[in-house]
Amino acid sequence: MFHPRTEAVAVSDRVHLGFAGRFIALKGHKLLIEATAQALAAGAPIHLHLAGDGPLLEDVKSQVCQAGIGENVTIHGRIPRASMSAFYQNLDIYVSPSYFEGLPVTFLEAMASGLPIISTRIDATQGVISAKTGILTEVGSAPELARAMIALAGRPEQRISLGRHAREEAETKYNWDTIAADQVAIYARYLAATPDRHLV
């Protein structure tokens, strides 16, 4: 379902970054808007796309207006699952400001779509994102997030390299067959260690 874009896209003078997630505090949307404003102020030619809904949606819209960056931010709202592949394919970079993630499904989808990743350095991402696939930044640091956005926006060859490795890792390490096999192995080890227990 998720794969890199195969058709040429219209030439743009903007580098398109995106994030998909529910508008709640833990997802860090306000941090991302702050970092985007800083990157734009530094001259980075970026446009941010946000997908999702949630209780903080109107607050984030207000923050965008107050920062004066409305022309450089598009809030798409909730995107149907079937249309998420197109969302990723229209991006150049996937960026996540999250303070916490469980299984970072959107990261795996973005990687499968051939996108380089910029993310905060949390437990879930440190096991998924490496120097070959993206950039990790300090949690809660808008300046550091902005610097990473500026850096990748200005380095198209690095974006291509990171995105290619991200796609390769998604295919080999994080495809659903591999994930399922890992889960089966975990349960098998649990049952072997506790033979008197039952899952049902």
QUIFEN-V841901 format. One record per residue. N is the residue number from 1. RES is the residue in one letter. PHI is phi in whole degrees, 0 to 359 (NA if undefined). BURIAL is I if it has 16 or more other C-alpha atoms within 10 Angstrom, else O. Layout:
# QUIFEN-V841901
((N	RES	PHI	BURIAL) (N	RES	PHI	BURIAL))
This chain:
# QUIFEN-V841901
((1	M	NA	O) (2	F	256	I) (3	H	204	I) (4	P	298	I) (5	R	295	O) (6	T	251	O) (7	E	256	O) (8	A	295	O) (9	V	253	O) (10	A	300	O) (11	V	297	O) (12	S	227	O) (13	D	270	O) (14	R	250	O) (15	V	262	I) (16	H	263	I) (17	L	250	I) (18	G	212	I) (19	F	216	I) (20	A	241	I) (21	G	178	I) (22	R	294	I) (23	F	281	I) (24	I	227	I) (25	A	302	O) (26	L	297	O) (27	K	281	I) (28	G	78	I) (29	H	302	I) (30	K	296	I) (31	L	297	I) (32	L	295	I) (33	I	295	I) (34	E	299	I) (35	A	295	I) (36	T	297	I) (37	A	298	I) (38	Q	293	I) (39	A	294	I) (40	L	295	I) (41	A	297	O) (42	A	276	O) (43	G	97	O) (44	A	292	I) (45	P	275	I) (46	I	243	I) (47	H	224	I) (48	L	258	I) (49	H	242	I) (50	L	239	I) (51	A	241	I) (52	G	135	I) (53	D	219	I) (54	G	146	O) (55	P	296	O) (56	L	262	O) (57	L	302	I) (58	E	293	O) (59	D	298	O) (60	V	292	I) (61	K	301	I) (62	S	295	O) (63	Q	297	I) (64	V	300	I) (65	C	296	O) (66	Q	296	O) (67	A	281	O) (68	G	71	O) (69	I	241	I) (70	G	303	I) (71	E	288	O) (72	N	247	I) (73	V	226	I) (74	T	243	I) (75	I	257	I) (76	H	275	O) (77	G	76	I) (78	R	288	O) (79	I	255	O) (80	P	304	O) (81	R	308	O) (82	A	294	O) (83	S	258	O) (84	M	294	I) (85	S	301	I) (86	A	295	O) (87	F	301	I) (88	Y	296	I) (89	Q	292	I) (90	N	270	I) (91	L	257	I) (92	D	254	I) (93	I	214	I) (94	Y	257	I) (95	V	232	I) (96	S	234	I) (97	P	260	I) (98	S	302	I) (99	Y	270	I) (100	F	201	I) (101	E	218	O) (102	G	272	O) (103	L	279	O) (104	P	282	O) (105	V	301	O) (106	T	296	I) (107	F	296	I) (108	L	295	I) (109	E	294	I) (110	A	295	I) (111	M	297	I) (112	A	297	I) (113	S	275	I) (114	G	79	I) (115	L	257	I) (116	P	289	I) (117	I	244	I) (118	I	245	I) (119	S	211	I) (120	T	287	I) (121	R	273	I) (122	I	245	I) (123	D	306	O) (124	A	296	O) (125	T	277	I) (126	Q	296	O) (127	G	274	O) (128	V	244	I) (129	I	265	I) (130	S	237	O) (131	A	296	O) (132	K	276	I) (133	T	240	I) (134	G	179	I) (135	I	232	I) (136	L	257	I) (137	T	237	I) (138	E	296	O) (139	V	299	I) (140	G	82	I) (141	S	260	O) (142	A	296	I) (143	P	300	I) (144	E	291	I) (145	L	297	I) (146	A	297	I) (147	R	298	I) (148	A	294	I) (149	M	297	I) (150	I	298	I) (151	A	299	I) (152	L	288	I) (153	A	299	I) (154	G	266	O) (155	R	230	O) (156	P	300	O) (157	E	294	O) (158	Q	294	I) (159	R	301	I) (160	I	297	I) (161	S	296	I) (162	L	297	I) (163	G	295	I) (164	R	295	I) (165	H	292	I) (166	A	298	I) (167	R	298	I) (168	E	299	I) (169	E	292	I) (170	A	298	I) (171	E	286	I) (172	T	264	O) (173	K	261	O) (174	Y	236	I) (175	N	288	O) (176	W	294	O) (177	D	295	O) (178	T	293	O) (179	I	298	O) (180	A	297	O) (181	A	296	O) (182	D	297	O) (183	Q	295	O) (184	V	298	O) (185	A	296	O) (186	I	298	O) (187	Y	297	O) (188	A	297	O) (189	R	294	O) (190	Y	296	O) (191	L	293	O) (192	A	294	O) (193	A	280	O) (194	T	227	O) (195	P	298	O) (196	D	272	O) (197	R	256	O) (198	H	230	O) (199	L	279	O) (200	V	233	O))
